[in-house]
Amino acid sequence: MTAEKNGALVAEATGAAPELTLERVNVAPAQTWNRLRTNDITLTVPAPGRAGDVYFSLPRLFEGVECGMGRAVTDWVESQAKGARYVEVPRGEKREEPIVVSVGAGEVADTGVMVRAGAEVTIVVVAGAGEKDDAAGTSASLLRVIAERGARVHLHEYVSAGAAQQHLESVGITAARDARVDVRQYLLGGGTVALGLACDLAGDRARIDLGCRYHAAGTEVLDVNEVVRQRGRDTRSELAYNGVLEDAAKKSLRTTIDLVHGAKGAQGNEAETVLVLGDDVVNKTLPTILCDEDDVAGNHGATIGSVSPEQLAFLASRGLSRADAERLFVQAVYEDALLHAPCPEARLLIGDSPQLTETFDEDGEA
């Protein structure tokens, strides 16, 4: 019996909404540390319930785009979303208005963006809009981007869900020759947040620069899986992660740079810095570099620690307690997110966060 059918039978017997178990999603390409359960995550989501309904789907070209959370999540989102949104940026056009994908509790979005040769676009995913801490639900966003030759893509992701909420975010990007992709991710809480990103640097000199900042507290679960496949010659990937974990939060980060055969001159770097502020924090970091080519360079590293005695002594000399000092590190993550928010939806999501000392409006004003 399939997990979907079993979930439906249990739901029918109990009167609850039918659920589906997605087993082993957000899987890293090269698996290791099986005993520590570092390779994947299993999620329970609402079962598909759109029998008989027909909605618009993306052009078939997007079916070939690899997404970070895997095929099972892609299929589930396509079955749940009330249609798909397709946006095309014409050749050579610099689109001034960002493409905004906004999802709240229980909402599912399926989006495809085609960026034609030489075009430039900003894409913003905002997860948590209009949610309250006591509202349970599962939201999801599936974003697929095809960047043609010389295109420029600026992707911003903001996730700030409630303590009882679950969010799935899967991204797939294909970059052609001389295409440039920069990604800013701000993962600012949620009962369970699972995010996966896959980027295929298919063309020569394609490049991705990714910066991720995160904060998890209480018993929140954060699971991140990101893969960059460097196929073209002289491609470049720069992946940087910086986060704060508090209380009994659990975080898993799997980053993979795949230097594919034929990618001569490719370079890839991945690095993470984690600040631990709780005795019961569980932190798992799995940086991986796969290599099937000799003329390449790949580096990875991770730094994990707490606030040093020297830092505490310096701050104490200026009247700050340990708790005040730790708050500064957390607040810095949210202030950075607000500073770089490119649209009103993102600024509103971050602006009323309790981690900020002031409340901000959609324009970022106090």
Sequence and secondary structure as in RCSB ss.txt:
>XXXX:A:sequence
MTAEKNGALVAEATGAAPELTLERVNVAPAQTWNRLRTNDITLTVPAPGRAGDVYFSLPRLFEGVECGMGRAVTD
WVESQAKGARYVEVPRGEKREEPIVVSVGAGEVADTGVMVRAGAEVTIVVVAGAGEKDDAAGTSASLLRVIAERG
ARVHLHEYVSAGAAQQHLESVGITAARDARVDVRQYLLGGGTVALGLACDLAGDRARIDLGCRYHAAGTEVLDVN
EVVRQRGRDTRSELAYNGVLEDAAKKSLRTTIDLVHGAKGAQGNEAETVLVLGDDVVNKTLPTILCDEDDVAGNH
GATIGSVSPEQLAFLASRGLSRADAERLFVQAVYEDALLHAPCPEARLLIGDSPQLTETFDEDGEA
>XXXX:A:secstr
  HHHHHHHHHHHHTS  EEEEEEES  SS   GGGT S EEEEEE    TT       GGGGGS  TT HHHHH
HHHHHSSS EEEEE TT B  S EEEEE TT EEEEEEEE TT EEEEEEEE TT  TT  EEEEEEEEEEE TT
 EEEEEEEE   TTEEEEEEEEEEE TT EEEEEEEE   SEEEEEEEEEE STT EEEEEEEEEE TT EEEEE
EEEEE STT EEEEEEEEEE TT EEEEEEEEEE TT TT EEEEEEEEEE  TT EEEEEEEEEE  SS EEEE
EEEEE   HHHHHHHHTTT  HHHHHHHHHHHHHHHHHHT  SHHHHHHHHT TTSSS   TTS  
